[in-house]
Amino acid sequence: MIKHLLKQSKQSGLEEIEHVKFLIISKIAYFALIVHVLLIPVFAHIGANTLALVNILSVLAWASGIFLIKQGLTSLALRVFCLEVIIHAVIVCATLGLGAGFQFYLWTVSCILMIDYQLTFKRAALYSLVMIAIFALLYVFFSDVQYSFAYPELLPHVNVINIIIAGLPMVYGMGLIREITLSQRVELTEMAARDPLTKLYNRRFAKKLITAAHQKSIELESSLCIVMADIDKFKSINDNYGHEKGDTVLVNVARLIRQFIDDEDIAVRWGGEEFLILLTNTDAKQAFTKIETLRLRIAELEAHHEFPDLNVTMSFGLIEWQPLASIEKMLQHADEALYKSKHAGRNQTTIAKGQRPAFKDADAVN
């Protein structure tokens, strides 16, 4: 069951990454398509007719890449885009010189290549380095090319605009990757804190929450109760009906517990069929009333429609936390109260000795 859940989580994570990659590349592709369409009349206007024709081919290349993306061939589309950017950068730098800044688009593509997860990291890094090497070689071969077209006074402004436009896809891509990284970090933290079957807090993480809740109760001078709970004869349920039905029982019981606690309360799968409930702003008498209601509801629970004779009950032991007592001592007393419930016949709630409200019975109350 746990392996299945982890596999599902991993698959979900991969799908989310692919979705982000699709968003990044699609947005950049449409952005580049619009830029190349606008460059056709610009190049024609300044007299660079060869570049105008080259941009018509560039538009076709980016349009083809967008089509490939829609067909699910994102990696192939990336290779088309890389080839187009290399050819375009070389021809434009050879015609206009380096002052126009069209070579900076090679940096953009070198970054985009790193999100192609169909490439190994080494290969993606190699391709990116090739892009950067081509960028450097442009300065070697075309550093002496002089701009000889209309509006030379605008060349510095064009250079700045191209640097900004080349940087926008990188900022956009890194921003999306940052968001998904933060989202996955939260998801992983939640997974580490929760029991994968019942979705309640796990024992290791819950101890931190319990300690914090105890400290808060001391500061606010409010009552706090610890409840230990155990499903009666759970081993027999597994033996007679199978572990899958046992898991169903655990999930159903956990769901009922979540329904019965308040937002500031804490519910924990303490281990196996054992649960811990921390009731905040609650004294022993209030806790008993609340837990008794929960106990009765669990006894009415239909464990599984295929097994109407399968009855599920729980035993409880509770204690009101004394402000100066340690968590270990309180857990020990709650465990002892739970043991008394089990020893007295199960399916009942016991308040730890010395903390009884004004009930008629002794330690265990049915």
C-alpha positions in Angstrom: 0.0 0.0 0.0 2.8 2.5 1.0 4.8 1.6 -2.1 1.7 2.2 -4.3 1.1 5.6 -2.7 4.7 6.6 -3.2 4.6 5.5 -6.8 1.4 7.5 -7.3 3.1 10.5 -5.7 6.2 10.1 -7.9 4.0 9.8 -11.0 2.0 12.9 -10.1 5.2 14.8 -9.5 6.5 13.8 -13.0 3.3 14.8 -14.6 3.4 18.2 -12.9 7.0 18.7 -14.1 6.0 17.9 -17.6 3.0 20.3 -17.4 5.4 23.1 -16.2 7.8 22.3 -19.0 4.9 22.4 -21.5 3.8 25.8 -20.2 7.3 27.3 -20.3 8.2 26.1 -23.8 4.7 26.9 -25.2 4.7 30.5 -23.8 8.3 31.1 -25.1 7.4 29.6 -28.5 4.4 31.9 -29.0 6.4 34.8 -27.7 9.3 34.1 -30.2 6.8 33.6 -33.0 5.3 37.0 -32.5 8.8 38.6 -32.3 9.9 37.0 -35.6 6.7 38.1 -37.3 7.3 41.7 -36.2 10.9 41.5 -37.4 9.9 40.8 -41.0 8.6 44.3 -41.7 11.3 45.8 -39.5 14.2 44.2 -41.5 12.4 45.0 -44.8 12.1 48.7 -43.7 15.8 49.1 -42.9 16.8 47.5 -46.2 17.9 44.1 -44.8 15.8 42.1 -47.2 17.8 38.9 -46.7 17.0 39.0 -43.0 13.4 39.6 -43.8 13.4 36.4 -45.8 15.3 34.6 -43.1 12.6 35.6 -40.5 9.9 34.2 -42.7 11.7 30.8 -42.4 12.1 31.5 -38.7 8.3 32.0 -38.3 7.7 28.7 -40.1 10.2 27.0 -37.8 8.6 28.3 -34.6 5.1 27.5 -36.0 6.3 24.0 -36.7 7.7 23.7 -33.2 4.4 24.8 -31.7 2.6 22.1 -33.7 5.1 19.5 -32.4 4.4 20.7 -28.8 0.7 20.2 -29.3 1.4 16.7 -30.6 3.3 15.9 -27.4 6.7 16.1 -29.1 8.2 18.8 -26.9 11.8 17.5 -27.0 11.7 17.5 -30.8 10.3 21.0 -30.8 13.1 22.1 -28.6 15.7 20.9 -31.1 13.9 22.8 -33.9 14.0 25.9 -31.8 17.7 25.5 -31.0 18.6 25.0 -34.7 16.5 28.1 -35.6 18.1 30.3 -33.0 21.6 29.2 -34.0 21.0 29.9 -37.7 19.2 33.2 -37.0 21.9 34.5 -34.7 24.7 33.6 -37.1 23.0 35.2 -40.1 21.9 38.4 -38.2 25.3 38.9 -36.6 27.0 38.4 -39.9 24.7 41.0 -41.5 24.1 43.6 -38.8 27.1 43.0 -36.5 27.1 42.3 -32.8 25.8 45.8 -31.8 22.2 44.8 -32.4 22.3 42.1 -29.7 20.6 39.2 -31.5 23.4 36.9 -30.2 21.9 37.0 -26.7 19.1 34.7 -27.7 21.6 31.9 -27.6 21.8 32.2 -23.8 18.0 31.9 -23.6 18.1 28.6 -25.5 21.0 27.3 -23.5 18.9 27.6 -20.4 15.8 26.2 -22.0 17.7 23.1 -23.0 18.3 22.2 -19.3 14.5 21.6 -18.8 14.4 18.9 -21.5 14.1 15.9 -19.2 14.3 13.5 -22.1 18.0 14.4 -22.2 20.4 13.1 -19.6 21.9 15.9 -17.4 25.3 15.5 -19.0 23.9 15.7 -22.6 21.7 18.7 -21.8 24.6 20.5 -20.1 26.8 19.7 -23.2 24.3 21.1 -25.6 23.9 24.2 -23.4 27.7 24.7 -23.4 27.7 24.3 -27.2 25.2 27.2 -27.3 27.5 29.4 -25.1 30.5 28.4 -27.2 28.7 29.5 -30.4 27.9 32.8 -28.6 31.6 33.3 -27.9 32.6 32.4 -31.4 30.3 35.0 -32.8 32.5 37.6 -31.1 35.5 36.0 -32.7 34.2 35.9 -36.3 31.9 39.0 -36.5 33.4 41.5 -34.1 34.5 43.6 -37.1 31.1 43.6 -38.9 29.8 47.2 -39.2 26.2 48.1 -39.2 25.4 49.6 -42.6 21.6 49.9 -42.7 19.1 52.7 -41.8 18.7 54.2 -38.4 22.2 53.5 -37.0 21.5 55.9 -34.1 18.9 53.4 -32.8 21.4 50.5 -32.7 22.2 50.9 -28.9 18.5 50.9 -28.1 17.9 47.8 -30.2 20.7 46.1 -28.4 19.1 46.9 -25.0 15.7 45.7 -26.2 17.1 42.4 -27.5 18.9 41.8 -24.2 15.6 42.4 -22.3 13.6 40.2 -24.7 16.2 37.5 -24.5 16.0 37.7 -20.7 12.3 37.5 -20.3 11.9 33.8 -21.2 14.6 32.9 -18.7 12.9 34.9 -15.9 9.6 33.4 -16.8 11.0 29.8 -16.9 12.9 30.1 -13.7 9.9 31.7 -12.0 7.7 28.7 -12.9 10.3 26.2 -11.8 10.7 28.1 -8.6 6.9 27.9 -8.0 6.8 24.2 -8.6 9.8 23.6 -6.4 8.2 25.4 -3.5 4.9 23.6 -4.1 6.7 20.2 -4.1 8.6 21.1 -1.0 5.3 21.8 0.8 3.9 18.5 -0.6 7.0 16.5 0.5 6.9 18.1 4.0 3.2 17.1 4.2 4.0 13.6 3.0 6.7 13.3 5.7 4.3 14.5 8.3 1.4 12.2 7.4 0.7 8.5 7.7 0.2 7.5 4.0 -2.8 5.2 4.7 -4.9 7.2 7.2 -3.6 10.7 6.3 -3.3 11.4 10.1 -0.1 12.8 11.5 2.6 10.2 12.0 4.2 9.6 15.4 7.6 11.2 14.7 6.1 14.5 13.4 3.3 14.6 15.9 5.6 14.8 18.9 6.7 18.2 17.8 3.1 19.4 17.4 2.2 18.0 20.8 5.1 19.7 22.5 4.2 23.0 20.9 0.5 22.6 21.9 1.5 21.8 25.5 3.6 25.0 25.6 0.8 27.0 24.2 -1.7 25.6 26.8 0.7 26.6 29.6 1.0 30.2 28.2 -2.8 30.5 27.8 -3.5 28.6 31.0 -5.9 26.3 29.1 -6.7 22.6 29.6 -5.2 19.9 27.4 -6.0 16.2 27.2 -4.2 13.2 25.7 -6.2 10.3 24.5 -4.8 6.9 23.6 -7.0 4.7 21.5 -6.8 1.2 20.2 -9.0 -0.8 17.8 -10.2 -3.9 19.7 -9.1 -7.3 18.4 -7.6 -5.8 15.3 -5.3 -8.8 14.7 -8.4 -11.0 14.5 -9.8 -8.6 11.9 -6.7 -9.0 9.8 -6.5 -12.7 10.3 -10.2 -13.4 9.5 -11.0 -10.8 6.8 -7.6 -10.0 5.3 -5.2 -7.0 5.6 -7.0 -5.1 2.9 -10.2 -5.1 5.0 -8.0 -4.2 8.0 -6.7 -1.2 6.1 -10.3 -0.2 5.3 -11.1 -0.3 9.0 -8.1 1.9 9.8 -9.1 4.5 7.1 -12.8 4.6 8.3 -11.8 5.0 11.9 -9.3 7.7 11.0 -12.0 9.5 9.0 -14.4 9.5 12.0 -11.6 10.8 14.3 -11.0 13.7 12.0 -14.7 14.5 12.0 -14.8 14.6 15.8 -11.8 16.8 16.5 -11.6 20.6 16.3 -9.2 22.4 14.0 -6.6 23.0 16.8 -6.8 19.3 18.0 -4.2 16.8 16.8 -4.9 13.3 15.6 -2.1 10.8 15.2 -1.7 7.2 13.9 0.6 6.3 16.8 1.4 2.8 15.4 -0.4 -0.1 13.9 -4.0 0.1 15.1 -3.2 2.6 17.9 -4.1 6.2 17.7 -3.4 9.3 19.8 -5.7 12.3 20.0 -4.7 15.6 21.6 -7.7 17.7 22.6 -7.0 21.3 23.2 -9.0 23.7 25.4 -10.6 20.6 26.9 -10.6 19.3 30.5 -11.0 15.6 31.5 -14.8 15.8 31.8 -15.3 17.5 28.4 -12.8 15.1 26.8 -14.7 12.1 28.2 -18.0 13.2 26.8 -16.4 13.9 23.4 -14.5 10.6 23.3 -17.6 8.6 24.4 -19.6 10.0 21.5 -16.7 9.0 19.2 -16.6 5.6 20.7 -20.3 5.0 20.1 -20.1 6.2 16.6 -17.2 3.8 15.9 -19.2 0.9 17.3 -21.9 1.8 14.8 -19.5 2.0 11.9 -20.1 -0.3 9.0 -16.6 -1.7 8.5 -17.3 -3.2 5.1 -20.5 -3.9 3.1 -19.3 -7.4 2.2 -18.9 -8.4 5.9 -21.9 -7.2 7.8 -20.9 -9.4 10.8 -17.6 -7.5 11.2 -18.0 -5.3 14.2 -15.4 -2.6 15.0 -15.0 -1.2 18.5 -12.3 0.9 20.2 -11.0 1.3 23.7 -9.8 4.6 25.0 -7.6 5.9 27.8 -7.4 9.7 28.6 -5.6 12.0 30.9 -5.7 15.7 31.4 -2.2 17.1 31.0 -0.7 18.5 34.1 1.3 21.7 33.2 4.6 20.6 34.7 4.4 16.9 33.6 6.5 15.6 30.8 5.0 14.3 27.6 6.5 10.8 28.4 4.8 10.7 31.8 1.5 11.8 30.3 1.7 9.2 27.5 2.5 6.5 30.1 -0.6 7.4 32.2 -2.8 7.5 29.1 -1.4 4.1 28.0 -2.2 2.7 31.5 -5.8 4.0 31.2 -6.1 2.4 27.8 -4.8 -0.9 29.2 -7.5 -0.7 31.9 -10.2 -0.3 29.2 -8.8 -3.3 27.4 -8.6 -5.4 30.6 -12.1 -4.4 31.7 -13.7 -5.8 28.5 -12.8 -3.4 25.8 -15.1 -0.8 24.0 -15.0 1.7 26.8 -13.2 4.8 28.0 -11.0 5.1 31.1 -9.8 8.3 32.7 -6.4 8.0 34.3 -6.4 7.4 38.0 -6.6 10.5 40.1 -8.2 12.6 37.3 -11.8 11.4 37.5 -14.6 13.9 37.2 -17.7 13.3 39.3 -18.8 10.0 37.7 -20.6 7.3 39.5 -18.3 4.5 38.3 -14.7 3.8 39.1 -11.9 4.3 36.7 -13.6 2.9 33.6 -16.9 4.3 32.4 -19.0 2.5 29.8 
